[in-house]
Amino acid sequence: MNEKIETPYFLIDKEKLEKNFEDMYVAFKNKWKNLIIGYSVKTNSLPWIINYFKEKGAYAEVVSKDEFELAKALGFSLNNIIYNGPIKSEKTFIEALEGNSILNIDSFTEIEWLKKNKPKNQRMWEIGIRINFDLESMCPGETVMGQMGGRFGFNYENGEFFNAIKELEKLEYIKISGLHLHNSTKTRSLNVYKDISEMAIKIKEEFKNLNFKYIDVGGGFFGGLKDKPQFLEYAKVITEILEKKYSKDTTLIIEPGASLVASPISFISKVISIKNVKENRILTINGSCNNINPLMRDKKFNIKFKNDLTARNIIKNQIIAGYTCMENDILLCLKNEKELFLNDEIEFLNMGSYTMTLSPLFIEYFPKVIVKDKDKYSIARERWAVKEFLQKNYL
Ligand SMILES: Cc1ncc(COP(=O)(O)O)c(C=O)c1O
């Protein structure tokens, strides 16, 4: 692929992706011998990316029946799938247990499924259990769930975690083998992992008859960014606490998403029209918040101009707007910056987590995805057009 790439497109820098994975693997593996990295499929479910991590030896961490089927379709064996989340189907739940997937139960509905079904051939089913605990009070202001508390897993403080364990212990064909402690935080701080790891210790001390084969601390790290905590720092905080009570035979599971894929991916789009309204110059691009900020969060983009702007004039207000007919589809406002012309390309950096596959199919369909491997470029996904949009429709 040597011709100039038509915008808009996402660009995956394979070298950076490789570096993130290698750095994470080496950092954690040096600290804890039994390690499983489960790539968080939802973070960016582009088949090329999922397959890339499969080839690196990662497991697929999935959170729905569709993601479970996707992981299978992409060639993960059942015992290389970590099955989490509140929307497992009963059928895939049983399939995962029979196939020795790592499965972390999330609710009493799933305990009902365990009561209703039994393993084939007198074997045991091994399960993990997701704990819901008040991380916010341990790290005030840091969690996404805030004072309300998280929605996932069994709550520790009100006794539901205890009750779930008691229910499970009544089922002679169930062995509780794992503890899942993922939490979503705004800060991704080292402090968060200190408290998560300490919770794992507390549970071990309190539930002496449980013998966890694995501790899954979840995802939520930073990665590939110089001014943020590094993988080795996360690995150190977690393992130095876990090793106080857990033997090194215990498997440590991490479920990275954004830390692997955010920094290596960018989105490239060009100016398609220029007009003046009141005191503003509006530059519409052939990209949109749909592509890189679908939840319309207040976001500061890190951008790079592909053309040389040094000889250009300074313009007071240039508003970069998306192609949709939503008035609020505004990506950024350039104040006292060099003048942009028609066809100038803007690269939005670090755009790989969540947004690429969280985009709505609204007005335009998915843009193409290109992989850059040193100076070689290849296509990971063609642009979706009407043909893809029409599939499975009846008139
Ligand atoms: C259970 C679970 N594991 C892993 C992740 C990945 O998190 P991140 O992309 O922040 O690393 C998430 C994201 O919310 C999650 O819910």
The ligand as a Tripos MOL2 file, in Angstrom:
@<TRIPOS>MOLECULE
LIG
   16    16     1     0     0
SMALL
NO_CHARGES

@<TRIPOS>ATOM
      1 C1        -13.7780   -6.0790   33.9310 C.3       1 LIG1
      2 C2        -12.8870   -5.1450   33.1840 C.ar      1 LIG1
      3 N1        -11.6290   -5.5220   32.9260 N.ar      1 LIG1
      4 C3        -10.7910   -4.7230   32.2290 C.ar      1 LIG1
      5 C4        -11.1920   -3.4930   31.7630 C.ar      1 LIG1
      6 C5        -10.2150   -2.6610   30.9800 C.3       1 LIG1
      7 O1         -9.9810   -1.4260   31.5180 O.3       1 LIG1
      8 P1         -8.9670   -0.4110   30.8460 P.3       1 LIG1
      9 O2         -9.3270   -0.2680   29.4090 O.co2     1 LIG1
     10 O3         -9.1820    0.8410   31.6000 O.co2     1 LIG1
     11 O4         -7.6080   -1.0080   31.0240 O.co2     1 LIG1
     12 C6        -12.4920   -3.0400   32.0440 C.ar      1 LIG1
     13 C7        -12.9550   -1.7210   31.6250 C.2       1 LIG1
     14 O5        -13.8340   -1.0970   32.1590 O.2       1 LIG1
     15 C8        -13.3820   -3.9130   32.7540 C.ar      1 LIG1
     16 O6        -14.6460   -3.5460   33.0130 O.3       1 LIG1
@<TRIPOS>BOND
     1     1     2 1
     2     2     3 ar
     3     2    15 ar
     4     3     4 ar
     5     4     5 ar
     6     5     6 1
     7     5    12 ar
     8     6     7 1
     9     7     8 1
    10     8     9 2
    11     8    10 1
    12     8    11 1
    13    12    13 1
    14    12    15 ar
    15    13    14 2
    16    15    16 1
@<TRIPOS>SUBSTRUCTURE
     1 LIG1         1 GROUP 0 **** ****
